[in-house]
Amino acid sequence: MQLMVTGRHVAVTEPMKEYAREKLARIVHERPQVNEVHLIMDVEKYRHRVEVTVRGRHLDLFCREETHDMYASIDRALTKLDRLLHRHKERRARRRQAPLREVAPAEAFPPAAEEPSLSRRLAMQPMYAREALLQLKVERHLFFAFLNEETGEVNLAYRLGEGRIGLLSPKRVRGPDRAARFRLTIFKEEAIGPDGRLRHLRADAVDVGWASPEEAVASIAASGGTYRFFMNTAAGAPSLVYAQEDGGYALIEPRP
């Protein structure tokens, strides 16, 4: 396995390199799917940034953390990397193919014949958009709802089919009587990587309707869908509900 520690706009001391190498070695130990790890330290004014790229068999991860202290940034970035590797292993173990479904349109949510209910509530995880797009690409998810660490807004990465991935971000959010307008940025899946500029194919606008979590669940149950991204009237923010393997429904929502 190739393990690299380098600096950008900063001369990295040998003790700092050794500190990062030792922590990296502990994290990737006994993970045979990892072929290459590259940790980059960067300093911009008072911002000490650490970026980590991991590549391997069925593996392409990227994470970044920033603090006012380089050692703290290393710790936070590698803690996130350890979590991503663990999540990657779990998801590959239980991965299954599911039918593709689109984002919920702005029209009314139809009632279901039965009365399904939520069995699980999850908080959205903070993540950079590039990380979310990479996770979606590598782990073959249908969707990835997250809090954008750069903007603090709810974003949704999801598959559009034909090798394309869409990224939804809020553009104009109005009251529950009017649909929210989101910017849809479309990327070619094969062009998404941990390095370089993210270049999109085109941008569009999408209207997302308001509903309660219960109405969103009822819509999935009635249509036989897999998930719905919607404006949550209870939370006043974008949320997502999805069907679980056990037949229940889970809600992913931003939490203060």
N, C-alpha and C positions, 0 to 999 in steps of 0.2 A: 504494500500500500504506500502511496506517495503522500507525504504530509508536508505542506509548505506553510511557512509563516513569513510574511513580508510586510513592508510598510509603504504607505502612499502619503507623500507630503510630510513624512516624518522619518527620522533615523531610529529604527527599533533597536533597543539595547539587547545585549545577549541575555541578561537575566529575564527580560520581558519575553523574549522569544522562548526561552526554556520554560517559563511559567505557562505560556500558551500551549507549547508542545506537550507538556506533561498532562495538562487537563484534557487536551484533545485525545491523547493516547488512551486515557482512561475511558473516555466516552465511546470511542470507536473500537475498543478492544472487543474481540469475539463478535464482530459484525462483519462477516465475510463478504457481504454484498458491497461494502465500501471499498472503492479502488483509489479514490483521490480526495484529499481534503486540502483546501486552500483558505487560510485565515489571513485577512488583510487588515492592518491597523491604519487608521487615517485620522489626522488632526486638522480641524478647521476652526481657527480662533480658539474658543473654549470648549468646542465640541470634540470629544474623543470617541471615534466611531470604530466599531469592529464589524466586519462582514465575513461570513463564513459560507463557502460553497462546498458542497459534498456531491460527488458523482460516483456512480457504481452501477451494478447490475440492477436494472429497473429502479434506479434511484437518481434523483436530481433535485437536491434541496438547496435552499438559500435562506439565510437569516441575517439580521442586522440589528445591532443595539448601539445606543449612543448615551453617554453620560459625560460628566465633567472630569472623570478619572479613567485612565486607560485600563487599569486592572479591574475596575468595576464593570467596564464595558465588556471585557473579556469574560468575566464571570457570568454576566447576564446573557451574552450571546451564546455561550456554550451550554448554559442551562436551557435556553430555548432550543438549541440544536439537539440536546439529549431528549427533550420532549418530542421534537419532530421525528427523530429516529424511532422512538418508542411508538408513536402514533402510526408511523409508516408501517412498522412491523405488524401492529394490531390490525390495521386496515387491510393489508395484503392477506392476512390470515382469514378474514371474514368477507373479503370482497366478493361481490356477485354482480352479475349484469342485471340492469333494470331498464325498463322502457324509458325513452326520452320524453320529458314533458317540458313545456315552456313556462315562462313567467306568467303569473295570473294577469289577465287583461283588466281593464278598468270597469268592465261591465259588472252587473250584479252577480253575487255568488248564489247559485241555485241551492235549495234545500236538499238534504239527503233523505232517503227513505227511512233510515234508522237514525239513531242519535249517537254518533261516535263522540268520544271525548278524548282530551289530552291525557296522556299517561306519563309525560316527561317534559320538563322545562330545562332548557340549557341557555347559558349566557354566551353571547358571541365573543370570540377571542380576538384580541388586537393583533393585527398582522399587516405587513406592507402588501400592496397590490401585487407586486412581482412574486412574493412568496406564495400568495393565494393562487395565482395563475399557474405557478410551477407545481403546486400540490395537486391542483385539478388535472394538469397534464400528466404528471408522472403516476399518480395513484388512480387515475381513470374514474374520478368521481363525476357525478352528474352536476353537482353544484357545490359552492363553497361560500357561505354567508359569513362575513367578518366585519370587524371594526377597522377601518383604514387608519393605520397609525400616523399617517401624515396629515390627514384631514379630520380625524375623529368621527367620520360619518360612516353609516352602514353601507357596505358595498356587497354586491353579489356577483361572483364569477360562476358562469354556467355554460354548459355545452349547447351549441346551436346546431350541431350536425355538420356533415361535410367537412370535417377537419377544422371547424371554427369554434372559437371560445369568445363569449361575450362578457363584458364587465359593466355592470350597472352601478351608477353613482348618482346621488340626488342632484337635481338641477333646480327644480322649483317645487317646494312642498307647500300646499295650501290646506285649508281646513277639510274636515271629513266630507263636506258636501261637494268637493271637487277632487278629481284624480290628481295624484302627484306626478310630476314630470321628471323622468330620469334620463340621464345621458347613457346611451348604449355604445360602448367602444368595442369594436369587433377585431379580434386578432386571429391570425393564422396559427394554429396549434404548433406546427413544426418550427415556427419562428420564435417561440417563447423559450427563453433560456435564462440562466442566472447572470449572464454578463451582457454588456452592451445596452443600447437603447431599445426600449420596447416600441416597435413600430406597428401601428394598427392598420388594418385594411380600410376601414371607414368608421364613421360615427353616425349615430342616429338618435332619435328620441323615442322613448317608450312611456306610456301612461300606466301607472300602477294604481289599482283601486283600493279603497278603504274597506276594511271588514274587521270584525272581532275574530280572535283566534278560533272560537267555536264555529263561526261562519266559514272560515278558511278550511277547517277540518271537514265540515259538512260538504264543502265544494269538492275536496279530494275524494271523499267517500262516494259522492254521487257520480263523479266523472271517471273514477278508477285511476286517477292520477297518482303520481309519486310525490310531488311536492308543490307548494304554492308560496310565492313571494308576494307579500301584500303590505299595505299600510295598516298598521295595527291601531285600531281605535282606542284600545285599552292603554297602550303604551305611548301613543302619539308618535310612533316611529316605525320604520320598516322592520318587518319580522319575517320569519319563514316557518312553515309547518311542513312536516314530511311523514310519510307512512313508514313505520318500522317493520322489521321482519316478523315480529310477534303479533302483528295485526293492530298494534296501538299506533298512536300519533304523538309526535314530539314537536315542541315549539322552540325555535332558536330566536332569542330576542336580545336587544341591548339592555344592559342593566347598569344603573348608576354605581 
